[in-house]
């Protein structure tokens, strides 16, 4: 149970960190390096907590990434409209 929750927590943090890199001008090299880092993170989760923790980690990371992306997009729209 604790490894399951740890995988979810790590996925939330990892997805939130990935959400910081949503600038389109950084695309080519950043996307490749983030994909490699995400693969390394998934491999680490598999190594430390076995395969049963990878799905919750992945789901939590994707949901967190989407929430962070939508939040930053909302902030951009809000402050671009007010200036």
SULGI-V456934 format. One record per residue. N is the residue number from 1. RES is the residue in one small letter. NEAR is the number of other C-alpha atoms within 12 Angstrom. Layout:
n->{N & N}
res->{RES & RES}
near->{NEAR & NEAR}
This chain:
n->{1 & 2 & 3 & 4 & 5 & 6 & 7 & 8 & 9 & 10 & 11 & 12 & 13 & 14 & 15 & 16 & 17 & 18 & 19 & 20 & 21 & 22 & 23 & 24 & 25 & 26 & 27 & 28 & 29 & 30 & 31 & 32 & 33 & 34 & 35 & 36 & 37 & 38 & 39 & 40 & 41 & 42 & 43 & 44 & 45 & 46 & 47 & 48 & 49 & 50 & 51 & 52 & 53 & 54 & 55 & 56 & 57 & 58 & 59 & 60 & 61 & 62 & 63 & 64 & 65 & 66 & 67 & 68 & 69 & 70 & 71 & 72 & 73 & 74 & 75 & 76 & 77 & 78 & 79 & 80 & 81 & 82 & 83}
res->{x & x & x & x & x & x & x & x & x & x & x & x & x & x & x & x & x & x & x & x & x & x & x & x & x & x & x & x & x & x & x & x & x & x & x & x & x & x & x & x & x & x & x & x & x & x & x & x & x & x & x & x & x & x & x & x & x & x & x & x & x & x & x & x & x & x & x & x & x & x & x & x & x & x & x & x & x & x & x & x & x & x & x}
near->{11 & 12 & 22 & 25 & 20 & 23 & 35 & 30 & 25 & 32 & 33 & 27 & 26 & 35 & 34 & 26 & 23 & 29 & 26 & 24 & 25 & 24 & 16 & 11 & 10 & 14 & 14 & 14 & 13 & 19 & 19 & 14 & 16 & 23 & 19 & 14 & 18 & 27 & 18 & 15 & 26 & 31 & 20 & 20 & 30 & 23 & 16 & 17 & 25 & 18 & 19 & 22 & 29 & 31 & 22 & 29 & 37 & 31 & 23 & 28 & 31 & 26 & 24 & 28 & 27 & 23 & 22 & 26 & 24 & 18 & 18 & 20 & 18 & 14 & 14 & 15 & 13 & 12 & 11 & 10 & 9 & 8 & 7}
